Amino acid sequence: MPLSFVRPERLEQIASELLTRFHPSLRLPVLIEQIVEFDFGIDIVPVENLYKEYGIEGWLANDMTTIHVDAYQ
């Protein structure tokens, strides 16, 4: 899937649409982990020492089914 530049205004619009759809109460906090896992069907997998060893906090797998995140972030 090729990536293209998305203007900040458009990103704000997309974020607002997603928030309205998946968290219509707009109350804080937004439980993003629940939205990602249960609504989007993406697994969140903590990885020990990811940032310490590789200098990254997380990544989305190429097949877009899993997000790997540093266990301490």
Secondary structure, DSSP 8 states (H G I E B T S, - for coil): -------HHHHHHHHHHHHHHH-TT--SS--HHHIIIIIS--EEEEETTHHHHHS-SEEE-TTSSEEEEETT-
